[in-house]
Amino acid sequence: MQFFAIFLLFISMSAIAQDTSRVSNIKCKGGWISTGTSKLEVISYCGQPKYTDVTSGANTVKTEDLLYTIKHKDYIISFRNGKVVRLGAVK
């Protein structure tokens, strides 16, 4: 059952990631998020994410996507090596 729930979360995050538009920065309560911001700073500025999705493997670079709702709008913040590489607003 737990595997099924994780599988559904992965599928939903993948679908959301495809329906996003890039943004240059995001304003959280604690400060501004932009490309290059560390994951630690993002969590300290924005709090815990609504959802998290991690993709990794032997031949891939670990990528982590965090879903946040800020001011009634959903954003996906993508990380590689602990730094923000993409900011997207969910359409």
Residue pairs with C-beta under 8 A, 6 or more apart in sequence:
9 51
9 53
10 53
12 51
13 51
13 53
13 65
13 67
13 76
14 53
16 67
16 74
16 76
16 90
17 65
17 76
17 78
17 88
19 90
19 91
20 76
20 88
20 89
20 90
20 91
21 88
21 89
21 91
22 86
22 87
22 88
22 89
23 75
23 87
23 88
23 89
24 34
24 35
24 87
25 32
25 33
25 34
25 87
26 32
26 33
26 34
26 46
26 68
26 70
26 75
26 77
26 87
27 33
27 70
28 42
28 45
28 46
28 47
28 68
28 70
29 45
29 46
29 47
30 44
30 45
30 46
31 41
31 45
32 45
33 41
33 42
33 45
33 46
33 77
33 84
33 87
34 84
34 87
35 83
35 84
35 85
35 86
35 87
36 83
36 84
37 83
37 84
38 82
38 83
38 84
39 64
39 79
39 82
39 83
39 84
40 82
42 66
42 77
42 84
43 49
46 68
46 70
49 66
49 67
49 68
49 77
50 67
50 68
50 69
50 74
51 66
51 67
52 64
52 65
52 66
52 67
53 64
53 65
53 67
54 62
54 63
54 64
54 65
55 62
55 63
55 64
55 65
56 62
56 63
61 80
61 81
62 80
62 81
63 78
63 79
63 80
64 78
64 79
64 80
65 76
65 77
65 78
65 79
66 76
66 77
66 79
67 74
67 75
67 76
67 90
68 74
68 75
68 76
68 77
69 75
73 89
73 90
74 89
74 90
75 87
75 88
75 89
75 90
76 86
76 87
76 88
76 90
77 84
77 86
77 87
77 88
78 84
78 85
78 86
78 87
78 88
79 85
